[in-house]
């Protein structure tokens, strides 16, 4: 399907922008991994916020994808984009 090809292109862009970034892999089977989505905004390192904002600034990338990649809420990603871009 044409939509799948375009979707995969944007997912690949997120992966390229986030290369070398620190993130928590989402494992639906395990409840023992930390979930950073509940952390206060001031507990994230500045460099992490900049990497997330840079990954979200790619044209056509959805904030939900970036949020899943870095394990933060899309609203947080949006705020960091506005702050750092």
C-alpha positions in Angstrom: 0.0 0.0 0.0 1.3 3.5 -0.8 0.6 4.8 2.7 2.8 2.1 4.3 5.7 3.1 2.2 5.3 6.8 3.2 4.8 5.8 6.9 8.0 3.7 6.9 9.9 6.6 5.3 9.0 8.9 8.2 9.7 6.2 10.8 13.2 5.8 9.3 13.7 9.6 9.5 12.9 9.5 13.2 15.3 6.7 13.7 18.0 8.6 11.8 17.5 11.8 13.8 17.5 9.9 17.1 20.6 7.8 16.4 22.7 7.6 19.4 20.0 9.0 21.6 19.2 7.6 25.0 15.7 6.1 25.3 13.8 3.5 27.2 12.7 0.6 25.0 9.0 0.0 25.5 8.4 -3.6 26.6 4.7 -4.3 27.1 5.5 -7.5 28.9 7.6 -6.0 31.7 6.4 -3.6 34.4 9.9 -3.3 35.9 11.3 -0.8 33.4 11.1 2.9 34.4 8.4 4.9 32.6 9.8 8.4 32.1 6.4 9.7 31.0 5.5 10.4 34.7 8.7 12.4 35.4 8.4 16.2 36.0 9.7 18.2 33.1 12.6 19.6 35.0 14.1 16.1 35.7 15.0 15.6 32.0 18.6 16.6 31.0 18.8 19.5 28.6 20.7 17.4 26.0 17.9 14.8 26.0 15.2 17.5 25.5 17.2 19.0 22.6 17.6 15.5 20.9 13.8 14.9 21.2 13.1 18.4 19.8 15.5 17.8 16.9 13.9 14.4 16.1 10.4 15.9 16.2 11.5 18.8 13.9 11.8 16.5 10.9 9.2 17.4 8.3 6.2 15.1 8.4 7.1 13.2 11.6 4.3 12.7 14.1 4.8 13.7 17.7 3.3 10.3 18.8 6.1 8.4 17.0 8.8 10.6 18.6 7.1 10.2 22.0 7.1 6.5 21.7 10.7 6.4 20.5 11.9 8.5 23.5 9.2 7.3 25.9 7.8 10.7 26.6 4.3 12.1 26.1 3.5 13.8 22.8 2.5 16.9 24.7 6.0 17.0 26.2 7.5 16.6 22.8 5.4 19.5 21.5 6.5 21.7 24.4 10.2 21.0 23.8 9.8 21.6 20.1 8.4 25.0 20.8 11.2 25.7 23.3 14.2 24.5 21.4 13.3 25.1 17.7 
